[in-house]
Amino acid sequence: MAVPAGRASGQRFTGLSILVTGAAGEIGSAVAGALVAEGARVTLADLDATVLTQLADELGSAAHAVPTDVTVEEDVERAVAEAVAFAGGLHGVFNNAGIEGPVGPITELDLDRFAQVLRINVLGAAAVLKHSLPRLDAGGAVVQTGSTASVAGSAHMAPYVASKHALLGLTRVASREVAARGVRVTAVLPGPVHGRMMQRIESGRSGSGTATATTPTALDGGRYATVAEVVSAVLFLLSGEAGFVAGTGLLMDGGRLA
Ligand code: NAD
């Protein structure tokens, strides 16, 4: 079933099956809730089985939890298969699981932790693409969570920036491979989002350095994005309203990189 263009906002996903990774997290859970509110049947995938199960209980019969480690290919394969079984197909994927990784200067890089960021943010996302793209028919869409770090540097965040640049590359490649059969792959590229991940970075819980480029300035309105703003962008990109948007990232940084 294709994602129909031109449906009134508010019912854009009625009857559609969407897989959300990183679904226990701040952005993933908000997107999952908004999709259910717009009529979707949502399969929730995340490493955190406890939060995932609570969320599935809150969202009710339109949600199905599949504890998943995106770095384990069998887990990803099972999550996709369960999404298909739960909702009778697969029409969209929010490929969102990710970590911020260690914060600190390149001269102090912990290469094992760098590799772990790449395993989750790049290889995990690639595994989701590998197993979900064959299940998506014309009208289907994948939205990946990149970042302004997909297109710009940020001091003291080398692993994260490298991983999010790679994720945008994957977005472009996947789009070129599936566009001819009517499947769209895009990315949302938020700047820092007001919430828990930024609290971890700012409080130093993600490492010893200071992520200087994340400090809000007058150029981005002096604030971070809100989760609600990211949700709106993701639902737009997943929906048929974005029917001619493919292979690109939607930058949402309040204008900072303009
Ligand atoms: P979050 O930490 O609340 O959510 C991330 C989720 O990913 C968590 O629930 C975590 O359990 C899950 N996860 C981590 N490793 C996993 C794995 N191996 N397998 C499955 N799930 C795994 O953070 P968030 O802000 O909701 O982040 C979601 C996405 O948004 C990430 O890709 C992040 O890089 C991106 N992003 C966040 C910001 C921000 O400022 N918060 C800005 C731009 C982009």
py3Dmol code that shows the C-alpha trace and the ligand (Angstrom):
import py3Dmol

protein = """\
ATOM      1  CA  MET A   1       0.000   0.000   0.000  1.00  0.00           C
ATOM      2  CA  ALA A   2       1.401   3.404  -0.922  1.00  0.00           C
ATOM      3  CA  VAL A   3       1.572   6.294   1.510  1.00  0.00           C
ATOM      4  CA  PRO A   4      -1.176   8.478   0.017  1.00  0.00           C
ATOM      5  CA  ALA A   5      -0.346  12.056  -0.902  1.00  0.00           C
ATOM      6  CA  GLY A   6      -2.751  14.792   0.042  1.00  0.00           C
ATOM      7  CA  ARG A   7      -4.385  13.155   3.056  1.00  0.00           C
ATOM      8  CA  ALA A   8      -5.401  15.701   5.635  1.00  0.00           C
ATOM      9  CA  SER A   9      -2.773  16.221   8.301  1.00  0.00           C
ATOM     10  CA  GLY A  10      -3.986  14.310  11.322  1.00  0.00           C
ATOM     11  CA  GLN A  11      -4.737  11.060   9.489  1.00  0.00           C
ATOM     12  CA  ARG A  12      -1.738  10.717   7.234  1.00  0.00           C
ATOM     13  CA  PHE A  13      -0.780   7.225   8.427  1.00  0.00           C
ATOM     14  CA  THR A  14      -4.099   5.448   8.900  1.00  0.00           C
ATOM     15  CA  GLY A  15      -3.614   1.722   8.402  1.00  0.00           C
ATOM     16  CA  LEU A  16       0.104   2.016   7.648  1.00  0.00           C
ATOM     17  CA  SER A  17       2.872  -0.004   9.271  1.00  0.00           C
ATOM     18  CA  ILE A  18       5.892   1.935  10.502  1.00  0.00           C
ATOM     19  CA  LEU A  19       9.048   0.622  12.200  1.00  0.00           C
ATOM     20  CA  VAL A  20      10.734   3.025  14.646  1.00  0.00           C
ATOM     21  CA  THR A  21      14.245   2.311  15.967  1.00  0.00           C
ATOM     22  CA  GLY A  22      15.550   4.098  19.031  1.00  0.00           C
ATOM     23  CA  ALA A  23      11.877   4.045  19.998  1.00  0.00           C
ATOM     24  CA  ALA A  24      12.558   4.175  23.739  1.00  0.00           C
ATOM     25  CA  GLY A  25      14.464   7.425  23.354  1.00  0.00           C
ATOM     26  CA  GLU A  26      13.259  10.973  23.541  1.00  0.00           C
ATOM     27  CA  ILE A  27      12.769  11.599  19.803  1.00  0.00           C
ATOM     28  CA  GLY A  28      11.849   8.012  18.871  1.00  0.00           C
ATOM     29  CA  SER A  29       9.118   7.712  21.510  1.00  0.00           C
ATOM     30  CA  ALA A  30       7.634  11.083  20.546  1.00  0.00           C
ATOM     31  CA  VAL A  31       7.590  10.124  16.853  1.00  0.00           C
ATOM     32  CA  ALA A  32       6.050   6.733  17.693  1.00  0.00           C
ATOM     33  CA  GLY A  33       3.305   8.415  19.744  1.00  0.00           C
ATOM     34  CA  ALA A  34       2.558  10.923  16.988  1.00  0.00           C
ATOM     35  CA  LEU A  35       2.388   8.143  14.372  1.00  0.00           C
ATOM     36  CA  VAL A  36      -0.062   6.140  16.494  1.00  0.00           C
ATOM     37  CA  ALA A  37      -2.132   9.316  16.987  1.00  0.00           C
ATOM     38  CA  GLU A  38      -2.266   9.630  13.189  1.00  0.00           C
ATOM     39  CA  GLY A  39      -3.501   6.078  12.740  1.00  0.00           C
ATOM     40  CA  ALA A  40      -0.325   4.060  12.163  1.00  0.00           C
ATOM     41  CA  ARG A  41       0.498   0.629  13.547  1.00  0.00           C
ATOM     42  CA  VAL A  42       3.973   1.098  14.957  1.00  0.00           C
ATOM     43  CA  THR A  43       6.644  -1.474  15.722  1.00  0.00           C
ATOM     44  CA  LEU A  44       8.950  -0.165  18.438  1.00  0.00           C
ATOM     45  CA  ALA A  45      12.591  -1.302  18.376  1.00  0.00           C
ATOM     46  CA  ASP A  46      15.202  -0.332  20.959  1.00  0.00           C
ATOM     47  CA  LEU A  47      17.954  -1.721  23.158  1.00  0.00           C
ATOM     48  CA  ASP A  48      16.095  -0.609  26.290  1.00  0.00           C
ATOM     49  CA  ALA A  49      13.492  -3.353  26.675  1.00  0.00           C
ATOM     50  CA  THR A  50      12.049  -1.916  29.907  1.00  0.00           C
ATOM     51  CA  VAL A  51      11.199   1.516  28.539  1.00  0.00           C
ATOM     52  CA  LEU A  52      10.103  -0.047  25.258  1.00  0.00           C
ATOM     53  CA  THR A  53       7.563  -2.284  26.986  1.00  0.00           C
ATOM     54  CA  GLN A  54       6.213   0.628  29.059  1.00  0.00           C
ATOM     55  CA  LEU A  55       5.823   2.699  25.897  1.00  0.00           C
ATOM     56  CA  ALA A  56       4.026  -0.115  24.076  1.00  0.00           C
ATOM     57  CA  ASP A  57       1.619  -0.414  27.041  1.00  0.00           C
ATOM     58  CA  GLU A  58       0.959   3.337  26.931  1.00  0.00           C
ATOM     59  CA  LEU A  59       0.362   3.362  23.168  1.00  0.00           C
ATOM     60  CA  GLY A  60      -1.998   0.368  23.273  1.00  0.00           C
ATOM     61  CA  SER A  61      -2.921  -2.107  20.581  1.00  0.00           C
ATOM     62  CA  ALA A  62      -1.470  -0.030  17.742  1.00  0.00           C
ATOM     63  CA  ALA A  63       2.053  -0.545  19.092  1.00  0.00           C
ATOM     64  CA  HIS A  64       4.250  -3.627  19.249  1.00  0.00           C
ATOM     65  CA  ALA A  65       7.577  -3.776  21.120  1.00  0.00           C
ATOM     66  CA  VAL A  66      10.552  -5.716  19.758  1.00  0.00           C
ATOM     67  CA  PRO A  67      13.670  -5.409  21.936  1.00  0.00           C
ATOM     68  CA  THR A  68      16.427  -4.890  19.378  1.00  0.00           C
ATOM     69  CA  ASP A  69      20.129  -4.165  19.289  1.00  0.00           C
ATOM     70  CA  VAL A  70      20.715  -2.562  15.891  1.00  0.00           C
ATOM     71  CA  THR A  71      24.335  -3.755  15.969  1.00  0.00           C
ATOM     72  CA  VAL A  72      23.097  -7.368  15.902  1.00  0.00           C
ATOM     73  CA  GLU A  73      21.938  -8.153  12.382  1.00  0.00           C
ATOM     74  CA  GLU A  74      19.649 -11.016  13.472  1.00  0.00           C
ATOM     75  CA  ASP A  75      17.872  -8.591  15.835  1.00  0.00           C
ATOM     76  CA  VAL A  76      17.296  -6.144  12.994  1.00  0.00           C
ATOM     77  CA  GLU A  77      16.040  -8.886  10.695  1.00  0.00           C
ATOM     78  CA  ARG A  78      13.602 -10.018  13.394  1.00  0.00           C
ATOM     79  CA  ALA A  79      12.374  -6.455  14.081  1.00  0.00           C
ATOM     80  CA  VAL A  80      11.577  -5.975  10.382  1.00  0.00           C
ATOM     81  CA  ALA A  81       9.863  -9.376  10.165  1.00  0.00           C
ATOM     82  CA  GLU A  82       7.802  -8.623  13.277  1.00  0.00           C
ATOM     83  CA  ALA A  83       6.766  -5.236  11.886  1.00  0.00           C
ATOM     84  CA  VAL A  84       5.542  -6.947   8.719  1.00  0.00           C
ATOM     85  CA  ALA A  85       3.688  -9.617  10.719  1.00  0.00           C
ATOM     86  CA  PHE A  86       2.220  -7.151  13.244  1.00  0.00           C
ATOM     87  CA  ALA A  87       0.777  -4.741  10.726  1.00  0.00           C
ATOM     88  CA  GLY A  88       0.482  -6.743   7.510  1.00  0.00           C
ATOM     89  CA  GLY A  89       3.360  -5.126   5.669  1.00  0.00           C
ATOM     90  CA  LEU A  90       5.838  -2.301   6.004  1.00  0.00           C
ATOM     91  CA  HIS A  91       5.231   1.217   4.689  1.00  0.00           C
ATOM     92  CA  GLY A  92       7.721   3.358   6.562  1.00  0.00           C
ATOM     93  CA  VAL A  93      10.818   3.269   8.753  1.00  0.00           C
ATOM     94  CA  PHE A  94      12.153   5.848  11.168  1.00  0.00           C
ATOM     95  CA  ASN A  95      15.821   4.767  11.339  1.00  0.00           C
ATOM     96  CA  ASN A  96      16.680   6.711  14.451  1.00  0.00           C
ATOM     97  CA  ALA A  97      18.680   4.699  17.006  1.00  0.00           C
ATOM     98  CA  GLY A  98      21.898   6.480  17.859  1.00  0.00           C
ATOM     99  CA  ILE A  99      24.271   7.587  20.565  1.00  0.00           C
ATOM    100  CA  GLU A 100      26.222  10.797  21.034  1.00  0.00           C
ATOM    101  CA  GLY A 101      29.442   8.960  21.877  1.00  0.00           C
ATOM    102  CA  PRO A 102      32.399  10.352  23.754  1.00  0.00           C
ATOM    103  CA  VAL A 103      32.973  14.100  23.890  1.00  0.00           C
ATOM    104  CA  GLY A 104      36.581  15.244  23.837  1.00  0.00           C
ATOM    105  CA  PRO A 105      39.403  16.439  21.568  1.00  0.00           C
ATOM    106  CA  ILE A 106      40.721  14.279  18.723  1.00  0.00           C
ATOM    107  CA  THR A 107      44.083  14.174  20.485  1.00  0.00           C
ATOM    108  CA  GLU A 108      42.427  12.180  23.286  1.00  0.00           C
ATOM    109  CA  LEU A 109      40.309   9.882  21.108  1.00  0.00           C
ATOM    110  CA  ASP A 110      39.427   6.492  22.509  1.00  0.00           C
ATOM    111  CA  LEU A 111      39.363   4.497  19.283  1.00  0.00           C
ATOM    112  CA  ASP A 112      37.352   1.633  20.773  1.00  0.00           C
ATOM    113  CA  ARG A 113      34.595   4.043  21.784  1.00  0.00           C
ATOM    114  CA  PHE A 114      34.836   5.677  18.337  1.00  0.00           C
ATOM    115  CA  ALA A 115      34.286   2.249  16.747  1.00  0.00           C
ATOM    116  CA  GLN A 116      31.254   1.639  18.970  1.00  0.00           C
ATOM    117  CA  VAL A 117      29.671   4.924  17.790  1.00  0.00           C
ATOM    118  CA  LEU A 118      30.211   3.835  14.179  1.00  0.00           C
ATOM    119  CA  ARG A 119      28.791   0.365  14.927  1.00  0.00           C
ATOM    120  CA  ILE A 120      25.557   1.839  16.272  1.00  0.00           C
ATOM    121  CA  ASN A 121      25.081   5.042  14.268  1.00  0.00           C
ATOM    122  CA  VAL A 122      26.332   3.799  10.882  1.00  0.00           C
ATOM    123  CA  LEU A 123      26.397   0.002  10.717  1.00  0.00           C
ATOM    124  CA  GLY A 124      23.205  -0.299  12.766  1.00  0.00           C
ATOM    125  CA  ALA A 125      21.426   2.095  10.430  1.00  0.00           C
ATOM    126  CA  ALA A 126      22.855   0.238   7.427  1.00  0.00           C
ATOM    127  CA  ALA A 127      21.505  -3.057   8.774  1.00  0.00           C
ATOM    128  CA  VAL A 128      18.049  -1.502   9.115  1.00  0.00           C
ATOM    129  CA  LEU A 129      18.241  -0.280   5.511  1.00  0.00           C
ATOM    130  CA  LYS A 130      19.484  -3.676   4.306  1.00  0.00           C
ATOM    131  CA  HIS A 131      16.558  -5.557   5.812  1.00  0.00           C
ATOM    132  CA  SER A 132      13.755  -3.011   5.467  1.00  0.00           C
ATOM    133  CA  LEU A 133      14.234  -1.647   1.948  1.00  0.00           C
ATOM    134  CA  PRO A 134      13.256  -4.945   0.268  1.00  0.00           C
ATOM    135  CA  ARG A 135       9.980  -4.918   2.245  1.00  0.00           C
ATOM    136  CA  LEU A 136       8.931  -1.407   1.188  1.00  0.00           C
ATOM    137  CA  ASP A 137       6.690  -1.028  -1.846  1.00  0.00           C
ATOM    138  CA  ALA A 138       6.167   2.069  -4.003  1.00  0.00           C
ATOM    139  CA  GLY A 139       5.138   4.951  -1.774  1.00  0.00           C
ATOM    140  CA  GLY A 140       7.205   3.645   1.130  1.00  0.00           C
ATOM    141  CA  ALA A 141       9.638   5.914   2.936  1.00  0.00           C
ATOM    142  CA  VAL A 142      12.619   5.753   5.254  1.00  0.00           C
ATOM    143  CA  VAL A 143      13.627   8.721   7.388  1.00  0.00           C
ATOM    144  CA  GLN A 144      16.996   8.546   9.115  1.00  0.00           C
ATOM    145  CA  THR A 145      18.047  10.716  12.027  1.00  0.00           C
ATOM    146  CA  GLY A 146      21.121  12.607  10.988  1.00  0.00           C
ATOM    147  CA  SER A 147      22.086  15.902  12.569  1.00  0.00           C
ATOM    148  CA  THR A 148      23.654  19.235  11.702  1.00  0.00           C
ATOM    149  CA  ALA A 149      26.707  17.076  12.448  1.00  0.00           C
ATOM    150  CA  SER A 150      25.938  15.382   9.087  1.00  0.00           C
ATOM    151  CA  VAL A 151      27.031  18.526   7.251  1.00  0.00           C
ATOM    152  CA  ALA A 152      29.198  20.539   9.656  1.00  0.00           C
ATOM    153  CA  GLY A 153      31.882  19.967  12.243  1.00  0.00           C
ATOM    154  CA  SER A 154      31.480  20.342  15.969  1.00  0.00           C
ATOM    155  CA  ALA A 155      34.555  20.654  18.155  1.00  0.00           C
ATOM    156  CA  HIS A 156      35.186  17.689  20.465  1.00  0.00           C
ATOM    157  CA  MET A 157      32.616  15.407  18.823  1.00  0.00           C
ATOM    158  CA  ALA A 158      34.675  13.581  16.178  1.00  0.00           C
ATOM    159  CA  PRO A 159      33.013  10.153  16.483  1.00  0.00           C
ATOM    160  CA  TYR A 160      29.511  11.598  16.382  1.00  0.00           C
ATOM    161  CA  VAL A 161      30.261  13.996  13.503  1.00  0.00           C
ATOM    162  CA  ALA A 162      31.977  11.256  11.470  1.00  0.00           C
ATOM    163  CA  SER A 163      29.072   8.886  12.078  1.00  0.00           C
ATOM    164  CA  LYS A 164      26.404  11.410  11.108  1.00  0.00           C
ATOM    165  CA  HIS A 165      28.311  12.427   7.940  1.00  0.00           C
ATOM    166  CA  ALA A 166      28.370   8.719   7.054  1.00  0.00           C
ATOM    167  CA  LEU A 167      24.662   8.417   7.765  1.00  0.00           C
ATOM    168  CA  LEU A 168      23.881  11.173   5.252  1.00  0.00           C
ATOM    169  CA  GLY A 169      26.051   9.317   2.727  1.00  0.00           C
ATOM    170  CA  LEU A 170      24.023   6.167   3.359  1.00  0.00           C
ATOM    171  CA  THR A 171      20.842   8.183   2.856  1.00  0.00           C
ATOM    172  CA  ARG A 172      22.019   9.352  -0.568  1.00  0.00           C
ATOM    173  CA  VAL A 173      23.188   5.899  -1.673  1.00  0.00           C
ATOM    174  CA  ALA A 174      20.038   4.123  -0.510  1.00  0.00           C
ATOM    175  CA  SER A 175      17.862   6.733  -2.184  1.00  0.00           C
ATOM    176  CA  ARG A 176      19.617   6.264  -5.515  1.00  0.00           C
ATOM    177  CA  GLU A 177      19.183   2.498  -5.240  1.00  0.00           C
ATOM    178  CA  VAL A 178      15.430   2.506  -4.541  1.00  0.00           C
ATOM    179  CA  ALA A 179      14.081   5.718  -6.101  1.00  0.00           C
ATOM    180  CA  ALA A 180      13.218   3.949  -9.348  1.00  0.00           C
ATOM    181  CA  ARG A 181      10.727   1.740  -7.540  1.00  0.00           C
ATOM    182  CA  GLY A 182       9.065   4.677  -5.783  1.00  0.00           C
ATOM    183  CA  VAL A 183      10.659   4.367  -2.336  1.00  0.00           C
ATOM    184  CA  ARG A 184      12.046   7.519  -0.754  1.00  0.00           C
ATOM    185  CA  VAL A 185      14.982   7.686   1.675  1.00  0.00           C
ATOM    186  CA  THR A 186      15.604  10.976   3.449  1.00  0.00           C
ATOM    187  CA  ALA A 187      17.155  12.272   6.642  1.00  0.00           C
ATOM    188  CA  VAL A 188      16.190  14.828   9.206  1.00  0.00           C
ATOM    189  CA  LEU A 189      19.178  16.916  10.336  1.00  0.00           C
ATOM    190  CA  PRO A 190      18.358  18.652  13.621  1.00  0.00           C
ATOM    191  CA  GLY A 191      20.758  20.856  15.494  1.00  0.00           C
ATOM    192  CA  PRO A 192      20.890  20.263  19.239  1.00  0.00           C
ATOM    193  CA  VAL A 193      17.481  19.271  20.565  1.00  0.00           C
ATOM    194  CA  HIS A 194      16.240  20.439  23.952  1.00  0.00           C
ATOM    195  CA  GLY A 195      16.281  17.245  26.008  1.00  0.00           C
ATOM    196  CA  ARG A 196      18.198  14.443  27.640  1.00  0.00           C
ATOM    197  CA  MET A 197      20.958  13.893  25.064  1.00  0.00           C
ATOM    198  CA  MET A 198      22.031  17.536  25.276  1.00  0.00           C
ATOM    199  CA  GLN A 199      21.840  17.387  29.078  1.00  0.00           C
ATOM    200  CA  ARG A 200      24.264  14.459  29.021  1.00  0.00           C
ATOM    201  CA  ILE A 201      26.669  16.323  26.702  1.00  0.00           C
ATOM    202  CA  GLU A 202      26.478  19.609  28.613  1.00  0.00           C
ATOM    203  CA  SER A 203      26.883  18.013  32.023  1.00  0.00           C
ATOM    204  CA  GLY A 204      30.027  16.230  30.864  1.00  0.00           C
ATOM    205  CA  ARG A 205      28.438  12.790  31.258  1.00  0.00           C
ATOM    206  CA  SER A 206      29.449  11.972  27.680  1.00  0.00           C
ATOM    207  CA  GLY A 207      33.143  12.640  28.208  1.00  0.00           C
ATOM    208  CA  SER A 208      35.727  15.115  29.346  1.00  0.00           C
ATOM    209  CA  GLY A 209      35.587  17.776  26.636  1.00  0.00           C
ATOM    210  CA  THR A 210      33.258  20.614  25.809  1.00  0.00           C
ATOM    211  CA  ALA A 211      31.137  20.423  22.668  1.00  0.00           C
ATOM    212  CA  THR A 212      31.633  24.118  21.919  1.00  0.00           C
ATOM    213  CA  ALA A 213      29.726  24.229  18.638  1.00  0.00           C
ATOM    214  CA  THR A 214      26.509  23.158  20.379  1.00  0.00           C
ATOM    215  CA  THR A 215      26.116  26.319  22.456  1.00  0.00           C
ATOM    216  CA  PRO A 216      23.030  28.179  21.184  1.00  0.00           C
ATOM    217  CA  THR A 217      23.806  31.503  19.571  1.00  0.00           C
ATOM    218  CA  ALA A 218      21.823  34.380  18.086  1.00  0.00           C
ATOM    219  CA  LEU A 219      22.320  32.672  14.717  1.00  0.00           C
ATOM    220  CA  ASP A 220      20.044  29.794  15.655  1.00  0.00           C
ATOM    221  CA  GLY A 221      17.571  31.905  17.571  1.00  0.00           C
ATOM    222  CA  GLY A 222      19.439  31.384  20.831  1.00  0.00           C
ATOM    223  CA  ARG A 223      17.763  28.059  21.486  1.00  0.00           C
ATOM    224  CA  TYR A 224      17.769  24.386  20.664  1.00  0.00           C
ATOM    225  CA  ALA A 225      15.163  22.620  18.518  1.00  0.00           C
ATOM    226  CA  THR A 226      12.223  21.150  20.396  1.00  0.00           C
ATOM    227  CA  VAL A 227      11.312  17.487  20.184  1.00  0.00           C
ATOM    228  CA  ALA A 228       7.918  18.553  18.778  1.00  0.00           C
ATOM    229  CA  GLU A 229       9.640  20.370  15.902  1.00  0.00           C
ATOM    230  CA  VAL A 230      11.650  17.251  15.067  1.00  0.00           C
ATOM    231  CA  VAL A 231       8.483  15.116  15.222  1.00  0.00           C
ATOM    232  CA  SER A 232       6.748  17.433  12.722  1.00  0.00           C
ATOM    233  CA  ALA A 233       9.654  17.215  10.293  1.00  0.00           C
ATOM    234  CA  VAL A 234       9.887  13.420  10.557  1.00  0.00           C
ATOM    235  CA  LEU A 235       6.162  12.898   9.992  1.00  0.00           C
ATOM    236  CA  PHE A 236       6.271  15.229   6.994  1.00  0.00           C
ATOM    237  CA  LEU A 237       9.184  13.308   5.454  1.00  0.00           C
ATOM    238  CA  LEU A 238       7.526   9.932   6.123  1.00  0.00           C
ATOM    239  CA  SER A 239       4.245  11.054   4.600  1.00  0.00           C
ATOM    240  CA  GLY A 240       3.112  11.350   1.013  1.00  0.00           C
ATOM    241  CA  GLU A 241       3.200  15.130   1.481  1.00  0.00           C
ATOM    242  CA  ALA A 242       6.957  14.795   0.915  1.00  0.00           C
ATOM    243  CA  GLY A 243       6.405  12.683  -2.202  1.00  0.00           C
ATOM    244  CA  PHE A 244       9.094  14.451  -4.260  1.00  0.00           C
ATOM    245  CA  VAL A 245      11.637  14.783  -1.447  1.00  0.00           C
ATOM    246  CA  ALA A 246      14.249  12.024  -1.701  1.00  0.00           C
ATOM    247  CA  GLY A 247      17.947  11.451  -1.113  1.00  0.00           C
ATOM    248  CA  THR A 248      18.376  14.602   0.916  1.00  0.00           C
ATOM    249  CA  GLY A 249      18.588  15.828   4.479  1.00  0.00           C
ATOM    250  CA  LEU A 250      16.208  18.383   5.940  1.00  0.00           C
ATOM    251  CA  LEU A 251      18.406  20.745   7.913  1.00  0.00           C
ATOM    252  CA  MET A 252      16.686  22.158  10.984  1.00  0.00           C
ATOM    253  CA  ASP A 253      19.118  24.399  12.783  1.00  0.00           C
ATOM    254  CA  GLY A 254      17.169  27.631  13.143  1.00  0.00           C
ATOM    255  CA  GLY A 255      19.257  29.047  10.284  1.00  0.00           C
ATOM    256  CA  ARG A 256      22.678  28.728  11.896  1.00  0.00           C
ATOM    257  CA  LEU A 257      24.395  27.156   8.886  1.00  0.00           C
ATOM    258  CA  ALA A 258      22.788  29.521   6.389  1.00  0.00           C
TER     259      ALA A 258
END
"""
ligand_1 = """\
44
NAD
P 18.000 9.224 23.262
O 19.281 8.842 23.921
O 16.852 9.647 24.099
O 17.506 8.045 22.296
C 18.378 7.189 21.598
C 17.800 5.789 21.686
O 18.596 4.902 20.897
C 17.803 5.238 23.129
O 16.517 4.817 23.504
C 18.775 4.075 23.080
O 18.420 2.993 23.928
C 18.681 3.684 21.610
N 19.854 2.908 21.213
C 21.156 3.171 21.478
N 21.920 2.177 21.019
C 21.078 1.267 20.449
C 21.280 0.021 19.815
N 22.508 -0.519 19.673
N 20.200 -0.644 19.349
C 18.953 -0.130 19.496
N 18.702 1.038 20.097
C 19.767 1.732 20.571
O 18.397 10.392 22.256
P 17.517 11.139 21.149
O 17.823 12.590 21.289
O 16.113 10.685 21.148
O 18.287 10.632 19.843
C 17.639 9.995 18.752
C 18.450 10.265 17.500
O 18.483 11.674 17.268
C 19.914 9.827 17.553
O 20.272 9.227 16.320
C 20.656 11.123 17.742
O 21.970 11.082 17.256
C 19.789 12.062 16.948
N 19.939 13.482 17.241
C 19.735 13.924 18.503
C 19.910 15.284 18.778
C 19.751 15.808 20.180
O 20.219 16.917 20.468
N 19.090 15.075 21.074
C 20.228 16.176 17.740
C 20.386 15.680 16.444
C 20.233 14.328 16.201
"""
view = py3Dmol.view(width=600, height=400)
view.addModel(protein, "pdb")
view.setStyle({"model": 0}, {"cartoon": {"style": "trace"}})
view.addModel(ligand_1, "xyz")
view.setStyle({"model": 1}, {"stick": {}})
view.zoomTo()
view.show()
